[in-house]
């Protein structure tokens, strides 16, 4: 769907077959799927505010504690929305619709965002829009230019998901490959924990790998047919490797930290890029993209760019602020659902797991 500017106060929307007019729209986006409370404001298809409150308390426990996350969301949701509205220069009463993350995610965290959004919708008598978290990660590519054309292939990689998605339109997506067990982001974090690194470990592996040799060590890589992934066996391989080395040298990890990080990162990224190459060739796609928290990884970004150059693909990588969980991607997804009148009612409930990419 392409938006073409028209005389104020209307927008001209091309739907593929017909033109129709609609009033300009202001959407409040709410993100609370895990441990970051986000609020964003979109006006006429443009993000004008995107605010996030992080939860550093989880670092003390080596991972996200669901109960603590939901409590932090309750404390953060109102001030984060207020900051976003102030930054956008509007009041809550000027919102035309409110979009929120329905799932997947931590149920307690999702309930906070859903409850707030439903309250705003009911109080202001405005449309309520339920958003699939992973669909939103993909549509983060439409927050800023350059934007991919349809169809394109998106590798969506996060702490909870690893998917290859054929994106046919803003709201028509097909999962053509996914992990059979653990996600790539979880593999990064669990391997980091094995190395004694604090949570979140993925970014630390990326940082330390800059000074290491990616070919210093090798680990068993899964041989999964088709376009699916698996990372449980890879994690086990790293664990057994470290256990064997520590038997003869208790300082092995400390002495080889940079090389270990580089080798682990190299292995995970190679698995991801190999499947992306296979999928692009299989579907004859010339535009490829990455999304999700792991798309912030420097090695993955560089390898995808190299893949694009070697195969002649156009490559799309979101800005860092739109890789990790954020409300801008919820607002932009809500915008396209608003244009297609895909609204929810007050009976909608959050869901920890959602099959597919629609809700």
N, C-alpha and C positions, 0 to 999 in steps of 0.2 A: 504494500500500500504506500503510495507516494502522496505526501502532503504538499499542496501548492498554495502559496499565499494568495489571498483574495482580499478585496476591500474590507476594511474593518466595519463592523465587528464580527464578520463571518469568516469561516475557513472553507475552502473548497477542497473536498475530499474525492480522490479518484479511487474507486473501489475495484477497478479492473474492467467493469462494463458500464458503470453508471457514475454520474457526478451527483453529489448531494451536498447541501449546505448544512452546517451545524454551527452552533454558538461556540466561541472559544471556551476551552475547558481548563480548569485548575484542579490538579489531583494531588492529594496527600498520600505518600507512600510510607508504609510502616514495615520494618524488618525486625524480627525477633526470633529467628529460627534456632539460634544457638547461644552464643555468649556475647553478641554485639547488638546493642539497641540502636536502630537506625530510623531516621525520619528524613524524607525528602519532599520537595515541592516541585511539581512540574506545571508549567504554564504554556499552553498551546504547543505541546510537544517538546519543550525545552526544559531541562533541569536547571532550576534557579537556586536551589539550596539542597545540600546533601550532608547531613550531620550524623555522626556516629559516637556512641559512648561505649568504650571498651571496658572489659571486666578483668583487671589484672589479678584479682584474688585467686583465679584458677591456677596461676603459676605455682602457688604454694602446694598444690596437690598433684602436680604433674599431669593435669588434664582437666577437662570441663566437668564440674560437679553440677548435675542438673538442678538440684534444689537451690544451690547458691545462685545459679544462673537466672532462674525464674524470679528469685527475690530481687536480684539486681535489676532485672528488667522492670519490675514494679516500681523501683525507686527512680529509674532513668527515663521511663517512657514519656512522662509529662514534660519535664524540662527539655528533653531532646526535641520534642515536637515544638515547644515554644521557641527554642533557638532557631529551628528550621523556618518557622513562620516569620520570625523577626528578620532573619537573613533574606527571606524572599520578599519582605516588605508588605505582607498581607496579614489578615486576621483569619482565625479559624472559620468565621462565618462566610468567608469568600471562597471556601473550598466547594467544588462542584461534585466531587466523588472522593472516596477514600479506599485505597487498595492496601491489602495486607498479605503477609505470607501465611498461607493456610498450611503448608507443609511441603516436603518432609522436613523433619527437624526434631528437636527435643520438645515433647508435648507440653511440659510446664512452661517453657519459654514461648512456644507458639500461642498458648492460651492468653498470655499477657497482651501480645500484639493484637490478637483476634478480638479480645474483649474490648480493648481500647477503640479499635476501628469500628466495631459494631455499635459501641456507645456513641461515637461521633456521627455515624450514619443515621442512627435512630434520632438523636437529638436535633440534627440539622435537616433531617428528612432528605438525605442525598443518597445516591447509589453506593452500594457496598460491592467491592470487587475482590474476589479471592484469587490469589496468585500462587502458582506452583514455583517453588524456590529454584529448581533447576532450569525451568523454562526462562525464568528471570535472568539467571546467569548468562544464558545465551543472548537474550535480548539486551544485555548490557552493551552489546556492540552497536546498538542504535541510539545510545545516549549522545555520542559525539561522532563527528566525521573523522576518518572515512568510514562509511558503512558498507557491508557486503551486499551483493545482489543475490537474489534467490535463483536457483538453489545453492546452498553452500554446506560444507561439512564442518561440524564443530566438535572438537574434543573437549568435553567438559570434565574437569578434574578437580576434586575437592577432598576434604577429609572423610566424607561419607559416600561419595559417588565417583565413578569413573565410567563415562559413557561416550560413545561415538554417535552423533546425532545428525541425521540428514534434515536440514532445515529448508522446508519448501515455501514457507511464508512466515509472517510474524507469529501466527497461531497454529500453524500446521507443521509439526515436527515428528520425525520417526526415529526411534532408537534402533540403530542397526548393530550396535555392539555395546556390551557393558561388562562389568566385573562379575565374576561368578562367586566371589567371596569378599575380600577386603578391597578398599579403595586405595588409590595411589597416595593420597594425602595421609591416610592412616599408616601406610607403609613408611613414609618419611618420618612421621612422629614416633612410631614404635621403634624404628631403627635408631632414631636419635636417643630414645630412652635407653636402649641397649648400650649406647656409647656413653651414657651418663650425662647427656645434655638436658637442660631444663626445658619445660614446655613453654611455648610451642617449639618443637624441635626442627620442623621443616625449614624455616628461614635460617636457623643456625647452621644446618647442614649446607645450605646454599652458600652461606658466607664463608664457612671454613673450607668448603670445596674449592674456592677460588685459589687457594694456596696448595692444593693437593694434586696428585697424579690419578686421573680417572681410570687408568689401566693398571694401577698397582696391584689390585686384587680383583678376583672374579668370583661371582656368585651364581648359583643355579638360577636359571630363568625359566619360567613356565612355557610349555609348548601347548598352548590352547588353540584349537582349530577355529577357523572363521575369524570373526572380528571381536570376539570376547576377550576379557582379561582375567588374570588371577594374580594375586599378590601374597596369598597366605604362604605358599611354598617358598617364595622369595624371602619372606621374613624369617622363616624357619632356617633357611640356608645361611642367612647372616648370623642368626643366633648360634647355630652349631659351629660355624667358622670361628666366631669370637671365643666360644667356650674352649675349643681345641687350642687356639693360640694362647689363651690365658693360662692354660695348664703348664706351659713351658716358660711363659714370660708374663708375670702379673701386671707389668707396665705396658703391655702390648698396645692397648687402646690409646693410652696417653701418648706413647711414642709415635703412633701412626695415625693420630686423629684426623689430620687434614687429608691424608690419602684415603682413609676409610670413608670419610664424608664424600670425597670426590668419586670414589668407586661405587658407593651406594647410589648416589645421585645419578651417575652415568648409567647404571643398570636400569633404574626405574624409568628414566627418560627414554632410553633406547626401546624399552618395551612399548611405551606410549607412542613414540614416533613411528616405530615399525608398523603398528596397527593403523595409524593415520595414513601412512603411505599406501598400505594395502587397500584401505577403504576408498581413498581418493581414486586409485586406479580402477577398482572394481565398479565404482559408480560414475566414473568419467567426470569427476568434479574438478573444476579449475580454481575454485575459491575455498580456502580452508581457514579455520579459526580455532582459537583456544579460549576457554572460559573457566571460571571457578577459581578458588583460592590458590591452587597449585599453578595456575597460569601466570602467577607472579614470579615463579621460579626462573632465575636467569638462564640456567642451562636449557630448560624446556623452551623458553622464548627463542633462544639462539638457534636451537636445533630445528624448530619449526620454520624459522626464517631460512635456514640452510636448505631445508626440504623444499620450501617454496622456490628458491633459486635453482635448485638442481632439477626440479620437475616442472618448472614453469607455472607454478601456482601463485595466485594472489593471496597474500597472508594478512590476516586481521587479528590483532592482539589488543585487548582493551587496556586503557590506562590502569596503572596500579590501583588507584582508588576504587575502580570498578571490578577488580578481580576478586577480592575478598568480599565477604557479606556486606551489603550496603543497601540502603533504601532507594537509591536512584534507579536501580534495576527493577525494583518492585513498582515504582511509579511509572516507568516507561512501559512495563508490561501491562500495568493497569490502564494506561493510556490506549494501547491498542485494543484491549478488551472493552474499554469504554466505547470506542468507535464502533465496535461490533456488537455493542449492547449485551455483553456477557456479564450480567450482574448476579450477585448472590443475594439471598434473603437472610433474615435474622436467625434462621434455623441452622445455618452453616456452622460447622465445628472444625477446629484444627485437627490435623492428622499427622502422626509421627511418620507414617509411611504412605506414599501415594504411588500406585502403579502407573507407569507411563509418564507422559509429560503434560497431561491436561488434568484439570480438576473440575 
